[in-house]
Amino acid sequence: MCKNQSKSGRRKKVTFTMRADQFAFINKEGKWIVEEGDMQVKIGRSSADLPLQGNFYIADTREIRPAKRGFYAEVNVQ
């Protein structure tokens, strides 16, 4: 999550860099994995107002080490 205040009518470029392990979950065997597949990102003022969206693809299913799992995306505002 990143909160950015901008004056009305002004535009800013916001870039998020996310690690694949941020999409990990615990599978039926109790292992942390990142699963191959299409992902969707939605951006807006609140969960009820998400006018921006994008898609990306995770190319491979892999087990990850939970101690090294990332929780926050790197954010750059220009």
NUKOLVEX-31407 format. One record per atom (N, C-alpha, C): atom name; x, y, z. Coordinates in nm, 2 decimals, padded with zeros to 4 digits, always signed. Each point is the difference from the previous one (the first is absolute). Layout:
<rs>
{atom: CA	px: X	py: Y	pz: Z} .
...
</rs>
This chain:
<rs>
{atom: N	px: +00.08	py: -00.12	pz: +00.00} .
{atom: CA	px: -00.08	py: +00.12	pz: +00.00} .
{atom: C	px: +00.09	py: +00.12	pz: +00.00} .
{atom: N	px: -00.04	py: +00.10	pz: -00.08} .
{atom: CA	px: +00.07	py: +00.13	pz: -00.01} .
{atom: C	px: -00.10	py: +00.11	pz: +00.00} .
{atom: N	px: +00.01	py: +00.09	pz: +00.09} .
{atom: CA	px: -00.09	py: +00.12	pz: +00.00} .
{atom: C	px: +00.07	py: +00.12	pz: -00.06} .
{atom: N	px: -00.06	py: +00.05	pz: -00.11} .
{atom: CA	px: +00.06	py: +00.11	pz: -00.07} .
{atom: C	px: -00.10	py: +00.12	pz: -00.02} .
{atom: N	px: +00.03	py: +00.11	pz: +00.06} .
{atom: CA	px: -00.08	py: +00.12	pz: -00.02} .
{atom: C	px: +00.05	py: +00.09	pz: -00.11} .
{atom: N	px: -00.09	py: +00.03	pz: -00.09} .
{atom: CA	px: +00.04	py: +00.08	pz: -00.12} .
{atom: C	px: -00.11	py: +00.11	pz: -00.02} .
{atom: N	px: +00.04	py: +00.12	pz: -00.03} .
{atom: CA	px: -00.09	py: +00.11	pz: -00.02} .
{atom: C	px: -00.09	py: -00.04	pz: -00.12} .
{atom: N	px: -00.12	py: +00.05	pz: +00.00} .
{atom: CA	px: -00.10	py: -00.03	pz: -00.10} .
{atom: C	px: +00.06	py: +00.05	pz: -00.14} .
{atom: N	px: -00.02	py: -00.09	pz: -00.10} .
{atom: CA	px: +00.05	py: +00.02	pz: -00.13} .
{atom: C	px: +00.15	py: -00.03	pz: -00.03} .
{atom: N	px: +00.07	py: -00.03	pz: +00.11} .
{atom: CA	px: +00.14	py: -00.03	pz: -00.02} .
{atom: C	px: +00.02	py: -00.15	pz: -00.02} .
{atom: N	px: +00.10	py: -00.04	pz: -00.07} .
{atom: CA	px: +00.03	py: -00.14	pz: -00.02} .
{atom: C	px: +00.13	py: -00.04	pz: +00.05} .
{atom: N	px: +00.01	py: -00.12	pz: +00.06} .
{atom: CA	px: +00.13	py: -00.05	pz: +00.04} .
{atom: C	px: +00.01	py: -00.15	pz: -00.05} .
{atom: N	px: +00.12	py: -00.04	pz: -00.02} .
{atom: CA	px: +00.02	py: -00.13	pz: -00.04} .
{atom: C	px: +00.05	py: -00.08	pz: +00.12} .
{atom: N	px: -00.08	py: -00.11	pz: +00.03} .
{atom: CA	px: +00.03	py: -00.09	pz: +00.12} .
{atom: C	px: +00.04	py: -00.14	pz: -00.06} .
{atom: N	px: +00.11	py: -00.04	pz: +00.04} .
{atom: CA	px: +00.05	py: -00.13	pz: -00.04} .
{atom: C	px: +00.01	py: -00.10	pz: +00.12} .
{atom: N	px: -00.05	py: -00.12	pz: -00.01} .
{atom: CA	px: +00.01	py: -00.10	pz: +00.10} .
{atom: C	px: +00.08	py: -00.11	pz: -00.05} .
{atom: N	px: +00.10	py: -00.04	pz: +00.08} .
{atom: CA	px: +00.08	py: -00.12	pz: -00.03} .
{atom: C	px: -00.03	py: -00.11	pz: +00.10} .
{atom: N	px: -00.06	py: -00.11	pz: -00.04} .
{atom: CA	px: -00.04	py: -00.10	pz: +00.09} .
{atom: C	px: +00.08	py: -00.13	pz: -00.03} .
{atom: N	px: +00.03	py: -00.07	pz: +00.10} .
{atom: CA	px: +00.07	py: -00.13	pz: -00.01} .
{atom: C	px: -00.10	py: -00.11	pz: -00.01} .
{atom: N	px: +00.04	py: -00.10	pz: -00.08} .
{atom: CA	px: -00.10	py: -00.11	pz: -00.02} .
{atom: C	px: -00.04	py: -00.07	pz: +00.13} .
{atom: N	px: +00.09	py: +00.00	pz: +00.10} .
{atom: CA	px: -00.03	py: -00.07	pz: +00.12} .
{atom: C	px: -00.11	py: +00.07	pz: +00.08} .
{atom: N	px: -00.03	py: +00.12	pz: -00.04} .
{atom: CA	px: -00.11	py: +00.08	pz: +00.07} .
{atom: C	px: -00.14	py: -00.06	pz: -00.04} .
{atom: N	px: +00.00	py: -00.09	pz: -00.09} .
{atom: CA	px: -00.13	py: -00.07	pz: -00.04} .
{atom: C	px: +00.00	py: -00.15	pz: +00.05} .
{atom: N	px: +00.09	py: -00.03	pz: +00.09} .
{atom: CA	px: +00.01	py: -00.14	pz: +00.05} .
{atom: C	px: -00.12	py: -00.03	pz: +00.10} .
{atom: N	px: -00.03	py: -00.13	pz: +00.00} .
{atom: CA	px: -00.10	py: -00.05	pz: +00.10} .
{atom: C	px: +00.04	py: -00.14	pz: +00.04} .
{atom: N	px: -00.07	py: -00.05	pz: +00.10} .
{atom: CA	px: +00.03	py: -00.13	pz: +00.05} .
{atom: C	px: -00.08	py: -00.10	pz: -00.07} .
{atom: N	px: +00.06	py: -00.10	pz: -00.06} .
{atom: CA	px: -00.08	py: -00.10	pz: -00.08} .
{atom: C	px: -00.05	py: -00.11	pz: +00.09} .
{atom: N	px: -00.06	py: -00.11	pz: -00.06} .
{atom: CA	px: -00.06	py: -00.11	pz: +00.08} .
{atom: C	px: +00.11	py: -00.07	pz: +00.08} .
{atom: N	px: +00.12	py: +00.00	pz: -00.05} .
{atom: CA	px: +00.11	py: -00.07	pz: +00.07} .
{atom: C	px: +00.06	py: +00.08	pz: +00.11} .
{atom: N	px: -00.04	py: +00.12	pz: +00.02} .
{atom: CA	px: +00.05	py: +00.09	pz: +00.10} .
{atom: C	px: +00.13	py: +00.07	pz: -00.04} .
{atom: N	px: +00.02	py: +00.01	pz: -00.13} .
{atom: CA	px: +00.12	py: +00.07	pz: -00.05} .
{atom: C	px: -00.04	py: +00.13	pz: -00.06} .
{atom: N	px: +00.09	py: +00.10	pz: +00.01} .
{atom: CA	px: -00.02	py: +00.13	pz: -00.06} .
{atom: C	px: +00.03	py: -00.01	pz: -00.15} .
{atom: N	px: -00.09	py: +00.04	pz: -00.08} .
{atom: CA	px: +00.03	py: +00.00	pz: -00.15} .
{atom: C	px: -00.06	py: +00.12	pz: -00.06} .
{atom: N	px: +00.07	py: +00.03	pz: -00.12} .
{atom: CA	px: -00.06	py: +00.10	pz: -00.09} .
{atom: C	px: -00.04	py: -00.08	pz: -00.12} .
{atom: N	px: -00.12	py: +00.02	pz: -00.04} .
{atom: CA	px: -00.06	py: -00.08	pz: -00.11} .
{atom: C	px: +00.00	py: +00.07	pz: -00.13} .
{atom: N	px: +00.03	py: -00.07	pz: -00.11} .
{atom: CA	px: +00.00	py: +00.06	pz: -00.13} .
{atom: C	px: -00.15	py: +00.04	pz: -00.04} .
{atom: N	px: -00.01	py: +00.11	pz: -00.07} .
{atom: CA	px: -00.13	py: +00.05	pz: -00.04} .
{atom: C	px: -00.01	py: +00.15	pz: -00.02} .
{atom: N	px: -00.12	py: +00.04	pz: -00.05} .
{atom: CA	px: -00.03	py: +00.14	pz: -00.02} .
{atom: C	px: -00.03	py: +00.07	pz: +00.13} .
{atom: N	px: +00.05	py: +00.12	pz: +00.02} .
{atom: CA	px: -00.03	py: +00.08	pz: +00.11} .
{atom: C	px: -00.06	py: +00.13	pz: -00.04} .
{atom: N	px: -00.08	py: +00.06	pz: +00.09} .
{atom: CA	px: -00.06	py: +00.13	pz: -00.03} .
{atom: C	px: +00.03	py: +00.09	pz: +00.11} .
{atom: N	px: +00.04	py: +00.13	pz: -00.03} .
{atom: CA	px: +00.02	py: +00.10	pz: +00.10} .
{atom: C	px: -00.10	py: +00.11	pz: -00.02} .
{atom: N	px: -00.07	py: +00.04	pz: +00.11} .
{atom: CA	px: -00.09	py: +00.11	pz: -00.01} .
{atom: C	px: +00.04	py: +00.12	pz: +00.09} .
{atom: N	px: -00.02	py: +00.12	pz: -00.05} .
{atom: CA	px: +00.05	py: +00.12	pz: +00.08} .
{atom: C	px: -00.11	py: +00.10	pz: +00.00} .
{atom: N	px: -00.02	py: +00.06	pz: +00.12} .
{atom: CA	px: -00.11	py: +00.10	pz: +00.01} .
{atom: C	px: +00.00	py: +00.06	pz: +00.14} .
{atom: N	px: -00.10	py: +00.08	pz: +00.02} .
{atom: CA	px: -00.02	py: +00.07	pz: +00.13} .
{atom: C	px: -00.03	py: -00.09	pz: +00.12} .
{atom: N	px: -00.08	py: -00.10	pz: -00.04} .
{atom: CA	px: -00.04	py: -00.10	pz: +00.11} .
{atom: C	px: -00.04	py: -00.13	pz: -00.07} .
{atom: N	px: -00.04	py: -00.10	pz: +00.07} .
{atom: CA	px: -00.03	py: -00.13	pz: -00.06} .
{atom: C	px: -00.13	py: +00.01	pz: -00.08} .
{atom: N	px: -00.08	py: +00.11	pz: +00.03} .
{atom: CA	px: -00.13	py: +00.02	pz: -00.08} .
{atom: C	px: +00.03	py: +00.09	pz: -00.12} .
{atom: N	px: +00.12	py: +00.06	pz: -00.02} .
{atom: CA	px: +00.03	py: +00.09	pz: -00.11} .
{atom: C	px: +00.13	py: -00.04	pz: -00.06} .
{atom: N	px: +00.01	py: -00.09	pz: -00.09} .
{atom: CA	px: +00.12	py: -00.05	pz: -00.06} .
{atom: C	px: +00.00	py: +00.02	pz: -00.15} .
{atom: N	px: +00.02	py: +00.13	pz: -00.05} .
{atom: CA	px: -00.01	py: +00.02	pz: -00.14} .
{atom: C	px: +00.12	py: -00.04	pz: -00.08} .
{atom: N	px: +00.12	py: -00.03	pz: +00.06} .
{atom: CA	px: +00.12	py: -00.04	pz: -00.08} .
{atom: C	px: +00.02	py: -00.14	pz: +00.03} .
{atom: N	px: +00.04	py: -00.08	pz: -00.11} .
{atom: CA	px: +00.04	py: -00.14	pz: +00.02} .
{atom: C	px: +00.10	py: -00.04	pz: -00.10} .
{atom: N	px: +00.07	py: -00.10	pz: +00.03} .
{atom: CA	px: +00.10	py: -00.06	pz: -00.09} .
{atom: C	px: +00.01	py: -00.15	pz: +00.02} .
{atom: N	px: +00.06	py: -00.06	pz: -00.09} .
{atom: CA	px: +00.02	py: -00.15	pz: +00.01} .
{atom: C	px: +00.15	py: -00.03	pz: -00.02} .
{atom: N	px: +00.04	py: -00.11	pz: +00.06} .
{atom: CA	px: +00.13	py: -00.06	pz: -00.03} .
{atom: C	px: -00.01	py: -00.15	pz: +00.02} .
{atom: N	px: +00.11	py: -00.07	pz: -00.04} .
{atom: CA	px: +00.00	py: -00.14	pz: +00.00} .
{atom: C	px: +00.12	py: -00.05	pz: +00.08} .
{atom: N	px: -00.02	py: -00.10	pz: +00.10} .
{atom: CA	px: +00.10	py: -00.06	pz: +00.07} .
{atom: C	px: +00.03	py: -00.13	pz: -00.08} .
{atom: N	px: +00.13	py: -00.02	pz: -00.05} .
{atom: CA	px: +00.03	py: -00.10	pz: -00.10} .
{atom: C	px: +00.03	py: -00.14	pz: +00.06} .
{atom: N	px: +00.01	py: -00.01	pz: +00.13} .
{atom: CA	px: +00.04	py: -00.13	pz: +00.05} .
{atom: C	px: -00.05	py: -00.02	pz: +00.15} .
{atom: N	px: -00.03	py: -00.12	pz: +00.03} .
{atom: CA	px: -00.04	py: -00.03	pz: +00.14} .
{atom: C	px: +00.12	py: -00.04	pz: +00.07} .
{atom: N	px: +00.03	py: +00.06	pz: +00.12} .
{atom: CA	px: +00.11	py: -00.03	pz: +00.08} .
{atom: C	px: -00.03	py: +00.00	pz: +00.15} .
{atom: N	px: +00.08	py: -00.08	pz: +00.07} .
{atom: CA	px: -00.01	py: +00.01	pz: +00.15} .
{atom: C	px: +00.10	py: +00.11	pz: +00.04} .
{atom: N	px: -00.04	py: +00.07	pz: +00.11} .
{atom: CA	px: +00.08	py: +00.11	pz: +00.05} .
{atom: C	px: +00.03	py: -00.03	pz: +00.14} .
{atom: N	px: +00.10	py: +00.07	pz: +00.05} .
{atom: CA	px: +00.04	py: +00.00	pz: +00.14} .
{atom: C	px: -00.08	py: +00.11	pz: +00.07} .
{atom: N	px: -00.09	py: -00.04	pz: +00.10} .
{atom: CA	px: -00.08	py: +00.10	pz: +00.06} .
{atom: C	px: +00.07	py: +00.11	pz: +00.08} .
{atom: N	px: +00.12	py: -00.03	pz: +00.05} .
{atom: CA	px: +00.08	py: +00.10	pz: +00.07} .
{atom: C	px: +00.05	py: +00.11	pz: -00.09} .
{atom: N	px: +00.01	py: -00.02	pz: -00.13} .
{atom: CA	px: +00.05	py: +00.09	pz: -00.10} .
{atom: C	px: -00.12	py: +00.07	pz: -00.08} .
{atom: N	px: -00.12	py: -00.03	pz: +00.04} .
{atom: CA	px: -00.12	py: +00.05	pz: -00.07} .
{atom: C	px: -00.01	py: +00.15	pz: +00.02} .
{atom: N	px: -00.03	py: +00.07	pz: -00.11} .
{atom: CA	px: -00.02	py: +00.15	pz: +00.00} .
{atom: C	px: -00.14	py: +00.03	pz: +00.04} .
{atom: N	px: -00.03	py: +00.11	pz: +00.06} .
{atom: CA	px: -00.13	py: +00.05	pz: +00.03} .
{atom: C	px: -00.04	py: +00.13	pz: -00.06} .
{atom: N	px: +00.09	py: +00.08	pz: -00.03} .
{atom: CA	px: -00.03	py: +00.14	pz: -00.05} .
{atom: C	px: +00.07	py: +00.02	pz: -00.14} .
{atom: N	px: -00.08	py: +00.07	pz: -00.08} .
{atom: CA	px: +00.06	py: +00.03	pz: -00.14} .
{atom: C	px: +00.08	py: +00.13	pz: +00.02} .
{atom: N	px: +00.10	py: +00.01	pz: -00.09} .
{atom: CA	px: +00.08	py: +00.12	pz: -00.01} .
{atom: C	px: -00.08	py: +00.10	pz: -00.08} .
{atom: N	px: -00.01	py: +00.12	pz: +00.05} .
{atom: CA	px: -00.08	py: +00.10	pz: -00.07} .
{atom: C	px: +00.09	py: +00.12	pz: -00.03} .
{atom: N	px: -00.02	py: +00.05	pz: -00.13} .
{atom: CA	px: +00.08	py: +00.12	pz: -00.05} .
{atom: C	px: -00.11	py: +00.10	pz: -00.05} .
{atom: N	px: +00.00	py: +00.12	pz: +00.05} .
{atom: CA	px: -00.09	py: +00.10	pz: -00.04} .
{atom: C	px: +00.08	py: +00.11	pz: -00.07} .
{atom: N	px: -00.04	py: +00.04	pz: -00.13} .
{atom: CA	px: +00.07	py: +00.10	pz: -00.08} .
{atom: C	px: -00.10	py: +00.11	pz: -00.03} .
</rs>
